[in-house]
Every structure is written in structure tokens, then in C-alpha cells.
């Protein structure tokens, strides 16, 4: 598992050729994901890419943060759904019920209660989902599917490599 001190170590700089190879790899990996979204007729690719952005840049692909990231994202989508339901059921007054819920959620966030669920990832998805241009075209089912596919697509190989490293360490096989 990555610790904060491990995550804060500066990565060595890549040579221009190494950076080009990494770029080509990134383009291929993202191209496959986009093709998969297209095959499944998923249009909210932004939700999957936000998962990748957060988990890679903030959590540095830490396996021990993956579930927290997924749960937080799903909770952010739940909050967006709650907003839509409260305004459709109660009209303009529904926003007050949602804001009351949001105050409780933010208090829990500040207190770090249920941090596995109520965390910055949830707020990240809520914030992006509230952008008027996103809100106008938001299909929550589509967005959640894109998010979950991305979590599986990027999470699976990272977890597999992590488990393989743990297995090697337990059996005494050390790789460098």
C-alpha cells in the first residue's frame, strides 16, 4: 500500500523519448476506453475521465484509496439524483430540502465522518454535475455507468499488479 510519504516522493524526470512512449501508451489506453464507451453507447465519458483524473493525480493510483474513490463518486451521483428528485417532487421548494441535506453532508465532510463515502470525490462529482452545461445534458445512469466502467478499467490492472507484488513479497521473490 502506498503511504503518504511514498506518494510525496518526486518521480524522476523522463527523457523526451520516454515521455513520448508514455504519451503513446496513454493515447492507446484512453482510445480503447473511448471505443468501449462508444460500443456500449455511453455518452458521459466525462464521468469516467474525472475518476481517472482524481484517482491518478490526487490518490496516485493508491490501491488502498480505490474503494474510497468509487464510493465517494457514487455518493456524489446520489446527491445529484437527490437534487433532481427533490425539485421534481416539490418544485422550486425542493431546493431547500436538498440544501438542508447538503448542509448535513458538508458537516460530515468537515468532521470526516463516513470518510469512505462523504469525501472530496463526492464533492468533486457534485460540483461538476451542477455545472449548468453538464446539468442540461445530464443522464445520471449514463454517467454512473461511465464512472463504474472507468473504475473497473483502470482499477483492475492496478489491483492485479498490487496483489502480484504482495504475493512475490510473501514468497520471497523480489523484483526490481
Beta strands, then each sheet from edge to edge (+ up, - down):
end
